[in-house]
Amino acid sequence: MIPTLPRAWHRLWSRRDDGRAIVEFIVLGLGLLLPLIYLVLTAARIQAGAFSASLAGREAGRAFVTATNDSDAQVRAQAAAALAFTDFAFDEGTKVDLRCDGTPCLHPGGEVTSTASIEVQLPLVPDFLAAHVPTSVTVSSTHVSAVDTYVAR
């Protein structure tokens, strides 16, 4: 003989779930979709920082080695890097360092190393969390440009 459930338990377990699926879908959908959207926004911003750093380092080196003298080269390189940073909407937290392998910098056959770095602010981080969690990621790129051997300066 199989024991039977009391009548109240039978009614509870045999009841249909009409109308509950939409609530579960909304709660689970938002619970999974919002973190995914934040992850995509953060990854896109960091990738834009990586593209900007790469472009700024390359263009700064190129502008430096195509200048006619060292003092003009520094100004040209900083201006080229600033344009590259601005193209990706990075106005703050940017830096370009230029190093030469000899003196003067533009000696024939020389190399100029340009390192561009950006501090990418993570999106949508509230102020009360800023003191406790990192709110930025530093992205940098290094590029080596060769000074032309046969250009008269």
Backbone as numpy.savetxt, mean C-alpha at the origin, in Angstrom:
# Nx Ny Nz CAx CAy CAz Cx Cy Cz
-40.17 -51.67 22.51 -41.01 -50.50 22.51 -40.12 -49.25 22.51
-40.35 -48.33 21.59 -39.58 -47.10 21.46 -40.27 -46.00 22.25
-39.50 -45.34 23.13 -40.14 -44.26 23.90 -40.49 -43.11 22.97
-41.60 -42.48 23.20 -42.05 -41.35 22.38 -41.75 -40.06 23.11
-41.53 -39.05 22.33 -41.28 -37.74 22.91 -42.58 -37.15 23.43
-42.49 -36.38 24.47 -43.70 -35.71 24.92 -44.22 -34.80 23.81
-45.46 -34.51 23.91 -46.14 -33.76 22.88 -45.50 -32.37 22.68
-45.04 -31.69 23.70 -44.43 -30.35 23.59 -43.10 -30.44 22.82
-42.31 -31.45 23.13 -41.04 -31.63 22.42 -41.30 -31.95 20.96
-42.27 -32.73 20.70 -42.60 -33.10 19.32 -43.00 -31.86 18.52
-43.79 -30.98 19.12 -44.19 -29.75 18.43 -42.99 -28.83 18.21
-42.09 -28.77 19.20 -40.92 -27.90 19.08 -40.00 -28.36 17.94
-39.75 -29.64 17.84 -38.84 -30.17 16.84 -39.47 -30.30 15.45
-40.73 -30.37 15.38 -41.37 -30.53 14.08 -41.78 -29.19 13.47
-41.55 -28.11 14.16 -41.93 -26.79 13.68 -41.08 -26.40 12.47
-41.65 -25.69 11.52 -40.92 -25.23 10.34 -40.17 -23.95 10.65
-39.13 -23.63 9.86 -38.31 -22.44 10.06 -38.70 -21.31 9.10
-39.94 -21.09 8.91 -40.38 -20.05 7.99 -39.89 -18.68 8.45
-39.23 -17.94 7.54 -38.82 -16.57 7.82 -37.49 -16.43 8.53
-36.88 -17.47 8.96 -35.61 -17.36 9.68 -34.40 -17.38 8.75
-34.52 -17.90 7.60 -33.39 -18.01 6.68 -32.90 -16.64 6.24
-33.80 -15.70 6.03 -33.38 -14.36 5.60 -32.61 -13.66 6.71
-33.01 -13.84 7.94 -32.30 -13.23 9.07 -30.90 -13.83 9.19
-30.81 -15.14 9.09 -29.51 -15.79 9.17 -28.61 -15.38 8.01
-29.20 -15.25 6.83 -28.43 -14.83 5.66 -27.88 -13.42 5.85
-28.69 -12.52 6.34 -28.24 -11.13 6.54 -27.15 -11.07 7.60
-27.36 -11.72 8.72 -26.37 -11.67 9.80 -25.06 -12.32 9.37
-25.12 -13.50 8.79 -23.89 -14.17 8.35 -23.26 -13.45 7.16
-24.10 -12.95 6.26 -23.58 -12.23 5.10 -22.81 -10.99 5.50
-23.38 -10.19 6.39 -22.68 -8.99 6.85 -21.46 -9.35 7.69
-21.59 -10.38 8.49 -20.47 -10.79 9.33 -19.27 -11.27 8.52
-19.51 -11.82 7.35 -18.42 -12.28 6.50 -18.03 -11.27 5.43
-19.00 -10.47 4.98 -18.74 -9.54 3.88 -17.97 -8.30 4.34
-18.29 -7.77 5.50 -17.61 -6.55 5.96 -16.11 -6.75 6.16
-15.65 -7.82 6.82 -14.20 -8.03 6.91 -13.55 -8.24 5.55
-14.25 -8.89 4.63 -13.70 -9.11 3.30 -13.55 -7.78 2.55
-14.52 -6.91 2.67 -14.44 -5.58 2.03 -13.28 -4.79 2.63
-13.11 -4.83 3.95 -12.00 -4.12 4.58 -10.66 -4.68 4.12
-10.57 -5.98 3.99 -9.34 -6.60 3.52 -9.00 -6.17 2.10
-9.99 -6.09 1.25 -9.77 -5.65 -0.14 -9.34 -4.19 -0.17
-9.99 -3.33 0.62 -9.61 -1.91 0.67 -8.17 -1.74 1.16
-7.80 -2.48 2.19 -6.45 -2.38 2.74 -5.41 -2.89 1.75
-5.69 -4.01 1.13 -4.75 -4.57 0.14 -4.59 -3.62 -1.05
-5.68 -3.00 -1.48 -5.60 -2.06 -2.61 -4.77 -0.84 -2.25
-4.92 -0.34 -1.04 -4.15 0.85 -0.63 -2.67 0.52 -0.50
-2.34 -0.63 0.04 -0.94 -1.03 0.17 -0.33 -1.28 -1.22
-1.10 -1.86 -2.12 -0.61 -2.09 -3.48 -0.37 -0.76 -4.19
-1.25 0.22 -3.98 -1.04 1.54 -4.56 0.24 2.16 -4.00
0.52 1.94 -2.73 1.76 2.42 -2.14 2.97 1.76 -2.75
2.87 0.46 -3.02 3.99 -0.25 -3.64 4.24 0.24 -5.06
3.17 0.46 -5.83 3.32 1.01 -7.18 3.93 2.40 -7.14
3.46 3.21 -6.20 3.95 4.58 -6.11 5.42 4.62 -5.71
5.81 3.79 -4.76 7.22 3.76 -4.34 8.11 3.29 -5.48
7.67 2.28 -6.20 8.46 1.78 -7.33 8.62 2.84 -8.41
7.52 3.49 -8.75 7.57 4.54 -9.78 8.41 5.73 -9.32
8.26 6.13 -8.08 9.01 7.29 -7.57 10.51 7.00 -7.54
10.90 5.81 -7.11 12.32 5.47 -7.09 12.92 5.42 -8.48
12.20 4.84 -9.41 12.70 4.74 -10.78 12.79 6.12 -11.44
11.75 6.92 -11.31 11.75 8.24 -11.94 12.74 9.19 -11.30
12.93 9.08 -9.99 13.93 9.93 -9.33 15.33 9.59 -9.84
15.63 8.31 -9.96 16.94 7.91 -10.48 17.13 8.34 -11.92
16.10 8.18 -12.72 16.18 8.58 -14.13 16.36 10.08 -14.28
15.62 10.86 -13.49 15.74 12.31 -13.56 17.12 12.76 -13.07
17.66 12.07 -12.09 18.98 12.42 -11.56 20.07 12.22 -12.60
20.08 11.05 -13.24 21.18 10.74 -14.16 21.08 11.48 -15.49
19.94 12.07 -15.80 19.81 12.83 -17.05 20.05 14.32 -16.86
20.37 14.74 -15.65 20.64 16.16 -15.38 22.04 16.53 -15.88
22.28 17.84 -15.97 23.58 18.29 -16.47 24.60 18.52 -15.36
24.14 18.77 -14.12 25.08 18.93 -13.00 24.45 18.38 -11.72
25.27 18.23 -10.68 24.81 17.59 -9.45 23.73 18.37 -8.72
23.86 19.68 -8.64 22.87 20.47 -7.89 21.52 20.45 -8.59
21.53 20.54 -9.91 20.28 20.46 -10.67 19.69 19.06 -10.59
20.52 18.04 -10.52 20.07 16.66 -10.48 19.23 16.38 -9.23
19.67 16.89 -8.10 18.94 16.68 -6.84 17.53 17.26 -6.91
17.41 18.46 -7.43 16.11 19.13 -7.54 15.21 18.36 -8.51
15.76 17.94 -9.63 14.98 17.20 -10.62 14.48 15.87 -10.06
15.34 15.18 -9.33 14.96 13.89 -8.76 13.85 14.04 -7.73
13.94 15.04 -6.87 12.89 15.26 -5.86 11.56 15.63 -6.53
11.62 16.44 -7.59 10.40 16.83 -8.31 9.76 15.62 -9.01
10.58 14.78 -9.61 10.05 13.58 -10.28 9.40 12.63 -9.28
10.03 12.46 -8.13 9.47 11.59 -7.10 8.17 12.17 -6.55
8.13 13.47 -6.35 6.90 14.10 -5.84 5.75 13.90 -6.82
6.02 14.00 -8.11 4.97 13.75 -9.11 4.48 12.30 -9.05
5.39 11.38 -8.89 4.99 9.97 -8.82 4.16 9.69 -7.57
4.53 10.27 -6.45 3.76 10.10 -5.22 2.37 10.72 -5.37
2.29 11.88 -5.99 1.02 12.57 -6.16 0.09 11.82 -7.10
0.64 11.14 -8.10 -0.19 10.37 -9.02 -1.02 9.31 -8.30
-0.52 8.79 -7.20 -1.24 7.76 -6.44 -1.85 8.31 -5.15
-1.95 9.65 -5.06 -2.60 10.34 -3.93 -1.86 10.13 -2.61
-0.55 10.12 -2.65 0.26 10.08 -1.44 0.96 11.43 -1.30
0.44 12.25 -0.41 1.01 13.58 -0.22 1.85 13.68 1.04
1.59 12.82 2.01 2.32 12.86 3.28 2.98 11.51 3.54
4.05 11.54 4.33 4.73 10.30 4.69 5.60 9.73 3.60
6.04 10.57 2.67 6.88 10.09 1.56 8.31 10.60 1.74
9.25 9.83 1.21 10.66 10.21 1.33 11.45 9.56 0.19
12.43 10.30 -0.34 13.32 9.77 -1.37 14.75 10.04 -0.92
15.56 8.98 -0.89 16.99 9.11 -0.57 17.79 8.77 -1.82
18.79 9.60 -2.10 19.65 9.40 -3.27 21.09 9.22 -2.81
21.76 8.19 -3.32 23.16 7.94 -3.00 23.94 7.73 -4.27
25.14 8.26 -4.29 26.02 8.11 -5.46 27.18 7.20 -5.09
27.79 6.61 -6.10 28.92 5.73 -5.84 30.27 6.45 -5.95
30.26 7.72 -6.20 31.51 8.47 -6.30 31.25 9.97 -6.29
32.34 10.72 -6.40 32.23 12.18 -6.45 32.91 12.66 -7.71
32.33 13.47 -8.51 30.94 13.95 -8.44 29.98 12.82 -8.76
28.73 13.04 -8.42 27.72 11.98 -8.62 27.56 11.60 -10.09
27.66 12.57 -10.96 27.41 12.31 -12.38 28.67 11.99 -13.16
29.63 11.28 -12.54 30.83 10.90 -13.29 30.47 9.76 -14.26
31.11 9.73 -15.42 30.77 8.73 -16.44 30.89 7.30 -15.91
29.84 6.52 -16.15 29.83 5.13 -15.71 29.43 4.94 -14.26
29.08 6.00 -13.59 28.70 5.90 -12.18 27.30 5.35 -11.99
26.97 5.08 -10.74 25.64 4.59 -10.41 25.02 5.45 -9.34
23.72 5.68 -9.48 22.96 6.44 -8.49 21.86 5.52 -7.96
21.82 5.36 -6.64 20.81 4.51 -6.01 19.75 5.40 -5.39
18.51 5.21 -5.80 17.40 5.98 -5.24 16.47 5.04 -4.49
16.16 5.41 -3.25 15.26 4.63 -2.41 14.07 5.49 -2.06
12.90 5.07 -2.49 11.65 5.78 -2.19 10.88 4.99 -1.14
10.36 5.69 -0.15 9.57 5.01 0.87 8.31 5.82 1.18
7.26 5.08 1.51 5.96 5.67 1.80 5.41 5.01 3.05
4.83 5.81 3.91 4.11 5.28 5.06 2.63 5.28 4.70
2.09 4.10 4.38 0.71 3.96 3.93 -0.19 3.84 5.16
-1.13 4.78 5.29 -2.09 4.74 6.39 -3.18 3.73 6.07
-3.49 2.85 7.02 -4.53 1.86 6.81 -5.89 2.54 6.87
-6.82 2.15 6.00 -8.12 2.83 5.95 -9.02 2.46 7.13
-9.84 3.43 7.52 -10.92 3.23 8.48 -10.48 2.76 9.86
-9.30 3.14 10.32 -8.87 2.80 11.67 -9.31 3.94 12.59
-10.17 3.66 13.58 -10.64 4.73 14.45 -9.53 5.27 15.35
-9.71 6.50 15.81 -8.68 7.16 16.61 -8.42 6.45 17.94
-9.45 5.88 18.56 -9.23 5.25 19.86 -8.40 3.97 19.75
-8.30 3.38 18.57 -7.45 2.22 18.37 -6.03 2.58 17.94
-5.83 3.81 17.50 -4.54 4.22 16.96 -3.40 4.10 17.97
-3.70 4.25 19.24 -2.65 4.14 20.26 -2.28 2.70 20.57
-3.13 1.75 20.17 -2.92 0.37 20.57 -2.54 -0.57 19.43
-2.86 -0.21 18.21 -2.55 -1.07 17.06 -1.81 -0.26 16.01
-1.00 -0.90 15.18 -0.33 -0.16 14.10 -1.37 0.35 13.09
-1.21 1.60 12.68 -2.16 2.19 11.74 -1.53 2.48 10.39
-0.28 2.07 10.21 0.36 2.32 8.93 1.35 1.20 8.61
1.66 1.11 7.31 2.61 0.14 6.80 3.62 0.90 5.96
4.91 0.67 6.16 5.93 1.34 5.38 6.31 0.48 4.18
6.23 1.09 3.00 6.57 0.41 1.75 7.74 1.16 1.14
8.76 0.44 0.69 9.91 1.10 0.07 10.35 0.35 -1.18
11.05 1.09 -2.02 11.55 0.53 -3.26 12.91 1.15 -3.56
13.85 0.35 -4.04 15.19 0.83 -4.37 15.44 0.60 -5.86
16.02 1.61 -6.49 16.31 1.54 -7.91 17.73 2.06 -8.15
18.48 1.38 -8.98 19.84 1.79 -9.33 19.83 2.27 -10.78
20.29 3.51 -10.98 20.37 4.09 -12.33 21.82 4.31 -12.69
22.15 4.02 -13.92 23.53 4.18 -14.39 23.68 5.53 -15.10
24.78 6.20 -14.80 25.11 7.44 -15.48 25.74 7.07 -16.82
25.27 7.71 -17.88 25.76 7.40 -19.20 27.25 7.70 -19.32
27.99 6.80 -19.91 29.43 6.95 -20.04 29.83 7.99 -21.09
29.04 8.13 -22.11 29.45 8.95 -23.27 28.73 10.29 -23.40
28.05 10.74 -22.35 27.38 12.03 -22.40 28.31 13.09 -21.82
28.49 14.18 -22.55 29.33 15.27 -22.08 28.52 16.15 -21.15
29.11 16.44 -19.99 28.42 17.30 -19.01 29.22 18.54 -18.77
